[in-house]
Amino acid sequence: MKYMLLVCGDDTADASGMAPVEPWVEELGDSRVRLHGHRLAQPSEAVTVRVRGGEVLRTDGPFAETKEYVAGFDVLECDSLEEAVRAAARHPVATIGAMEVRPFWPMEGEEDAETLIRRLDAELTDAAGERDIERMLACYAPDATVFHLVDGREQHGLDAFRKAVEDVFASVTGPVTREVLDLRVHVDESIAFAHALVRIRATRTDGEPLDDVLRVTTGYRDAGLRWLITHEHVSLQAGTRP
């Protein structure tokens, strides 16, 4: 289960004897307990936003004037609240401030990120088989960067990528088979990376068969309601083309 760890500092506390935070970050990161986190700027740099009667009211400074403030955050993956509390107690700031441990709100029926990414890849396979370019492009972010297999050039944005896919489909006839031989996914909060071997089979316009095994490295971003491809690099596996 995921927990949000709010690192609460205290303006009146003496931090001169506090241990460095880096060893805690490194240790919990290596054990995959700490997934993500960052230090925040001082409360004086905050902006508080309210909307009243349709009017946006902006106030420079924090929501509440207090000596205690949120100095940073960490996202933890723990088996229980007790494990998250033990991790929080080892944070150096706990010796001079406070650590608020709060579970993420449970999402009923929510699927894990890897399942969603694998489903996105399956959608790409189905769309390629039907030669449905728009359905394929729907798997990519609008600002996606793709390194094209044919010429290796960078295609930035969907318009450029659409043209590249159209050129590929124009070079073959009939159905296109995309078979994923191996797919390894690594997820880190709102971003993910995958490494895959993909076999592409079709018939070239000159009647010759196309049967290539590709190495595909893909970067994904959590776009809020779904995952999208933001970066893709495709290369031909050595020794697979006669």
C-alpha positions as CSV (number, residue, x, y, z in Angstrom):
1,M,0.0,0.0,0.0
2,K,1.2,3.5,-0.7
3,Y,1.7,6.1,2.0
4,M,2.4,9.9,1.7
5,L,5.0,11.0,4.2
6,L,4.8,14.7,4.8
7,V,8.1,16.0,6.2
8,C,7.2,18.8,8.6
9,G,9.9,21.3,9.6
10,D,10.0,23.7,12.5
11,D,11.4,27.2,12.2
12,T,12.3,27.3,15.9
13,A,14.2,24.0,15.9
14,D,18.0,23.7,15.9
15,A,19.0,21.6,12.9
16,S,22.7,21.9,13.4
17,G,23.0,18.4,14.9
18,M,20.6,16.7,12.5
19,A,21.9,13.7,10.5
20,P,22.0,14.1,6.7
21,V,18.9,12.9,4.8
22,E,20.8,11.4,1.9
23,P,21.6,8.0,3.6
24,W,17.9,7.5,4.5
25,V,16.9,8.3,0.9
26,E,19.5,5.9,-0.5
27,E,18.7,3.1,1.8
28,L,14.9,3.2,1.4
29,G,15.3,3.7,-2.3
30,D,17.5,0.7,-2.7
31,S,14.9,-1.4,-0.8
32,R,12.0,0.0,-3.0
33,V,10.2,1.3,0.1
34,R,10.7,5.0,-1.0
35,L,9.3,5.4,-4.5
36,H,9.5,9.2,-5.0
37,G,10.0,12.4,-3.1
38,H,11.4,15.9,-3.1
39,R,12.2,18.8,-0.9
40,L,9.9,21.9,-1.1
41,A,10.9,25.6,-1.2
42,Q,10.3,27.7,1.9
43,P,6.7,28.7,2.8
44,S,7.5,32.3,2.0
45,E,7.6,31.3,-1.7
46,A,4.2,29.6,-1.6
47,V,1.1,31.0,-3.2
48,T,-2.3,30.3,-1.8
49,V,-5.2,30.2,-4.2
50,R,-9.0,30.5,-3.4
51,V,-12.0,31.0,-5.6
52,R,-14.9,32.9,-4.1
53,G,-17.9,33.9,-6.1
54,G,-16.2,32.9,-9.3
55,E,-13.2,35.2,-8.5
56,V,-9.7,33.9,-8.2
57,L,-8.1,35.2,-5.0
58,R,-4.3,34.9,-4.8
59,T,-2.4,35.4,-1.6
60,D,1.4,35.3,-1.5
61,G,2.6,33.0,1.3
62,P,1.3,29.8,3.0
63,F,-2.2,28.8,3.8
64,A,-1.7,29.3,7.5
65,E,0.9,31.3,9.5
66,T,2.7,28.8,11.7
67,K,6.2,27.9,12.8
68,E,5.6,24.4,11.5
69,Y,5.4,23.8,7.8
70,V,5.7,21.0,5.2
71,A,9.3,21.0,4.1
72,G,9.1,18.0,1.7
73,F,7.3,14.8,0.9
74,D,8.0,11.1,0.2
75,V,5.9,8.4,-1.3
76,L,6.4,5.1,0.4
77,E,5.3,1.6,-0.6
78,C,4.8,-0.5,2.5
79,D,3.0,-3.6,3.6
80,S,1.4,-1.9,6.6
81,L,1.0,1.4,8.4
82,E,3.4,0.1,11.1
83,E,6.1,-0.4,8.4
84,A,5.5,3.1,7.1
85,V,5.7,4.5,10.7
86,R,9.0,2.8,11.2
87,A,10.4,4.2,8.0
88,A,9.2,7.7,9.0
89,A,10.8,7.4,12.5
90,R,14.2,6.8,10.8
91,H,14.0,10.1,8.8
92,P,16.5,12.6,10.3
93,V,13.9,15.4,10.3
94,A,11.8,13.4,12.8
95,T,14.4,14.3,15.5
96,I,13.7,18.0,15.2
97,G,10.3,18.2,13.4
98,A,7.4,15.8,12.7
99,M,6.5,13.3,10.1
100,E,2.9,12.9,9.0
101,V,2.1,9.4,7.6
102,R,-1.1,9.3,5.6
103,P,-2.4,6.4,3.4
104,F,-3.4,7.1,-0.2
105,W,-7.1,7.1,-0.7
106,P,-8.1,3.6,-1.9
107,M,-9.4,3.5,-5.4
108,E,-12.1,0.8,-5.8
109,G,-11.2,-1.5,-8.7
110,E,-8.0,0.4,-9.5
111,E,-5.5,-1.6,-11.6
112,D,-1.8,-1.4,-11.1
113,A,0.3,0.7,-13.5
114,E,2.0,-2.3,-15.1
115,T,-1.3,-3.9,-16.0
116,L,-2.5,-0.6,-17.6
117,I,0.8,-0.3,-19.6
118,R,0.6,-3.9,-20.8
119,R,-3.0,-3.2,-21.9
120,L,-1.8,-0.1,-23.8
121,D,0.8,-2.2,-25.6
122,A,-1.9,-4.7,-26.5
123,E,-4.0,-1.9,-27.9
124,L,-1.1,-0.8,-30.0
125,T,-0.8,-4.4,-31.4
126,D,-4.5,-4.6,-32.3
127,A,-4.4,-1.2,-34.0
128,A,-1.3,-2.1,-36.0
129,G,-3.0,-5.3,-37.1
130,E,-5.9,-3.3,-38.4
131,R,-3.7,-0.7,-40.0
132,D,-5.6,1.9,-37.9
133,I,-3.2,4.8,-37.7
134,E,-5.4,7.1,-35.6
135,R,-6.0,4.3,-33.0
136,M,-2.2,3.8,-32.9
137,L,-1.6,7.5,-32.4
138,A,-4.1,7.5,-29.5
139,C,-1.5,5.5,-27.6
140,Y,1.0,8.3,-27.7
141,A,1.3,11.7,-26.0
142,P,0.9,14.8,-28.2
143,D,4.5,15.7,-27.6
144,A,5.9,12.2,-28.0
145,T,9.4,11.7,-29.5
146,V,9.9,8.6,-31.6
147,F,13.0,7.5,-33.3
148,H,11.9,5.8,-36.5
149,L,13.2,2.4,-37.6
150,V,13.5,3.1,-41.3
151,D,15.8,6.1,-41.2
152,G,16.6,6.5,-37.5
153,R,15.5,10.1,-37.6
154,E,13.7,11.7,-34.7
155,Q,10.0,12.3,-35.1
156,H,8.7,14.9,-32.6
157,G,5.0,15.2,-32.1
158,L,2.1,13.3,-33.5
159,D,1.9,14.9,-36.9
160,A,5.5,13.9,-37.7
161,F,4.9,10.4,-36.3
162,R,1.7,10.0,-38.3
163,K,3.6,10.6,-41.6
164,A,6.2,8.0,-40.6
165,V,3.6,5.4,-39.9
166,E,1.8,6.2,-43.1
167,D,5.1,5.6,-45.0
168,V,5.5,2.2,-43.3
169,F,2.0,1.1,-44.1
170,A,2.4,2.3,-47.7
171,S,5.4,0.0,-48.1
172,V,3.5,-3.2,-47.3
173,T,0.2,-4.8,-48.4
174,G,-2.4,-6.8,-46.5
175,P,-2.4,-7.3,-42.7
176,V,0.5,-6.3,-40.4
177,T,1.2,-8.7,-37.5
178,R,2.8,-7.3,-34.4
179,E,3.9,-10.0,-32.0
180,V,5.4,-9.1,-28.6
181,L,8.0,-11.7,-27.8
182,D,9.2,-10.2,-24.6
183,L,8.1,-7.2,-22.6
184,R,9.7,-6.0,-19.4
185,V,8.1,-3.0,-17.6
186,H,9.5,-0.8,-14.8
187,V,7.2,1.7,-13.1
188,D,8.3,4.6,-10.9
189,E,5.3,6.7,-9.9
190,S,4.2,8.8,-12.8
191,I,6.7,7.5,-15.3
192,A,7.6,4.1,-16.6
193,F,10.0,2.4,-19.0
194,A,9.7,-0.8,-21.0
195,H,12.1,-2.9,-23.0
196,A,10.6,-5.3,-25.6
197,L,11.3,-7.6,-28.5
198,V,8.7,-7.2,-31.1
199,R,8.3,-9.3,-34.2
200,I,6.7,-7.5,-37.3
201,R,5.4,-9.6,-40.2
202,A,3.8,-8.3,-43.4
203,T,4.2,-8.5,-47.2
204,R,6.1,-5.8,-49.0
205,T,4.6,-4.1,-52.0
206,D,7.1,-6.0,-54.2
207,G,5.7,-9.3,-52.9
208,E,8.7,-10.1,-50.7
209,P,8.0,-11.1,-47.1
210,L,8.8,-8.8,-44.2
211,D,9.8,-10.6,-41.0
212,D,11.8,-8.4,-38.6
213,V,12.5,-8.7,-34.8
214,L,12.8,-5.2,-33.3
215,R,14.2,-4.0,-30.0
216,V,11.9,-1.4,-28.6
217,T,12.6,0.9,-25.7
218,T,9.6,2.9,-24.6
219,G,9.0,5.7,-22.1
220,Y,5.5,6.2,-20.6
221,R,3.9,9.0,-18.6
222,D,0.8,8.9,-16.4
223,A,-1.5,11.4,-18.0
224,G,-4.0,11.3,-15.2
225,L,-6.7,9.1,-16.7
226,R,-4.4,6.8,-18.6
227,W,-0.8,6.1,-19.5
228,L,0.6,7.3,-22.8
229,I,3.8,6.7,-24.7
230,T,6.1,9.8,-24.6
231,H,9.4,8.3,-26.0
232,E,10.1,5.4,-28.2
233,H,13.3,4.1,-29.8
234,V,13.1,1.2,-32.3
235,S,16.1,-0.7,-33.7
236,L,16.5,-3.9,-35.7
237,Q,17.8,-6.8,-33.7
238,A,21.1,-7.9,-35.1
239,G,20.9,-10.9,-37.4
240,T,17.2,-10.9,-37.9
241,R,17.1,-9.5,-41.5
242,P,18.5,-11.5,-44.4
